[in-house]
Amino acid sequence: QDPLTEEYLEPIDSNKMVSPAKKNTVPVLESNPATTTKFEAFLGAITVSSFIVIWLSSAASPLILFISLREGYYKITAFIILITIIAYLPWKPGPISRCVQRFIDSNHPQYYNGVSIVFEGGEVPPSEHRQTFFAVHPHGAFCIGWALLFTCPTMHRVRFCFAPSLFASPFFRLFSRAVGKPGSAARPSMNAYLKNGEDCALPPGGFEEATLTSTSQDRVFIKKRYGFVRLCLKYGVAIRPVYVFGEGRLFSNVQGFWRNRLALNRFGIPTIIVWGRWFFPLLPKKGVKIYIVVGKPIILPKIENPTKEEVAVWHNKYIAELKRIYDEYKEDAYGADEGKVAKVEVW
């Protein structure tokens, strides 16, 4: 038996559909739009829009600081410096953080046309814990599925790794520390987290996957993403593929010019032009169902210095599992008629 192809992952026929009744899954979050009041939906809108505004203002914080200093707006300068000090102090979450967490946990899902988070495997948390890397797809415009997982109580022990520039921003750093367990996606940081035995989560598709987001076609950017597989092999960490159905339908995005846009992404430049609601483009479209599937673990061997061939083998296994999850759950997420014809493009 070849340990690289059979020993660590049970063979799966991705063409064989499994009925919902037979799926070995555990729901950890279910929101019912039929029982959601208008006030609860309003609070959900406040929650998700606040998340997006903080995200964008964080990206612009260096420019805001520069302008405030140049124009003599010293109160704004002092405020940014104060937020920076608080964001970087070594404090631990307390009563205020727990109140914010509870508010987000209870209200954010109410904005959508239902939110479901299900884990494959039949047991959450598992009786025997194994260090795990959660790889989340698709990125979408603003990682809404990622945000739902980040604040989900079941995932509070997982370190969610954000783009280094975003995590370094004082606004986002303070917010993310208050509501979850954030970290940096920089390679040295990722090495440190995994070496210390932490569970981690990352959207491997990055800016490229955000660029490809579409309301009519599901896409993932993974063919050239080998780094997280190499890290997991180095430390013997299991990988759980995660797919967020509905992510791409939350925001419209200009399509085309892929070669030029993806080329800019390689330099860390976002190339999305997105909009949601007509009266507030940063608010996701209404009426979208979010269905998040956390796949069962792919058990990797520990190979301190994996070869390119070994990384490629496990990378291909990962893509096969991601496709299997999509094909197996697309009818649950989109309904029988739409799910039968839905396909995911792998870039």
Secondary structure by P-SEA (a helix, b strand, c coil): ccccccccccccccccccccccccccccbbbbcccccaaaaaaaaaaaaaaaaaaaaaaaaaaaaaaaaaacaaaaaaaaaaaaaaaaccccccaaaaaaaaaaaacccccccbbbbbbcccccccccccbbbbbbccccccaaaaaaaaaccccccbbbbccccccccaaaaaaaaaccbbbbccaaaaaaaaaaccccccccccaaaaaaccccbbbbccccccaaaaaaaaabbbbbbbbbccccccbbbbbcaaaaaaaaaaacccccccccccccccccccbbbbbbbbcccccccccccccaaaaaaaaaaaaaaaaaaaaacccccccaaaaaabbbbcc
